[in-house]
Structures are given as structure tokens and as C-alpha cells.
Amino acid sequence: MPQLRVRGISAEQMAAVSTDLVQEMGQICECGEDNFTIDVFHVTSVFGGRTVETYPFIEVAWFERGKEIRDRLAACITKHVQSQEIAEVEVAFTVYREEEYYVNGLPCG
């Protein structure tokens, strides 16, 4: 945790930035690098009766850490993704509540 769910960006592009990205995210969130997962999904987008390029979008699923950390994390992710010559990317956060999140059948909160 946090989990990044990526679409519209290739696995190769994310792999190229993953080491530095995860290291910086660990510093921002003050947690170990092994807490992060990055999953790249192949998505086929359609519009106007044809397939189109999928817009670069990253969803961060996490336990809320406050606006300052959220802003810093979004800026960090954007910086690393844009280093791959991707002009625009959107980052959105999905918040899990600890009492509703279970690991091996046991609640975290």
C-alpha cells in the first residue's frame, strides 16, 4: 500500500521509471519501498465507433495521509511519468478505510 493502477502508459515506460519513482514515493510517504505496487493494465478505449489511444491515467489506492502528502505524491508521479515524454497524465486517489481493509482475513484497523 499504496497501489498504483496505471492505464494509457506502457509497462515499459513505467518500468523505466519504477525504481526512482518507488524510492521517492517511499520518502514522501515515510514507508518502505516494498509497500508499493504498480500494476499496468492494457485497456482498449473506444470513441466514435473506433478504437482510440487510452488517456494516461493513474489511480492511487491508499490509506489517506493528508493533503500535503497527497499533493507531493501526485507531483512525484506526474514528474516521473512525464519524463517518459508523456505530455499529460491524470492522477486520482481512492481512499481505503483501515477498518474495511483486510489482510489474510484480518482487519488492518
VENHU-V595831 format. One record per backbone hydrogen bond with DSSP energy under -0.5 kcal/mol. CO is the residue of the C=O (numbers start at 1). NH is the residue of the N-H. If there is no record, write none. Layout:
BEGIN
co: {CO/CO}
nh: {NH/NH}
END
This chain:
BEGIN
co: {2/3/3/4/4/5/6/7/10/11/12/13/14/14/15/17/18/19/20/21/22/23/24/25/26/26/32/33/37/39/39/41/41/43/45/47/50/52/56/57/58/58/59/59/60/60/61/61/62/62/66/67/68/69/70/71/72/73/74/75/76/77/78/79/81/81/82/85/90/92/94/94/96/96/97/98/98/98/101/103/106}
nh: {37/5/61/6/39/59/41/57/14/15/16/17/17/18/19/21/22/23/24/25/26/27/28/29/30/31/35/36/4/6/41/8/43/45/52/50/47/45/90/7/60/92/5/61/62/94/2/3/64/96/70/71/72/73/74/75/76/77/78/79/80/81/82/83/84/86/85/87/58/60/62/96/64/98/100/101/108/109/108/106/103}
END
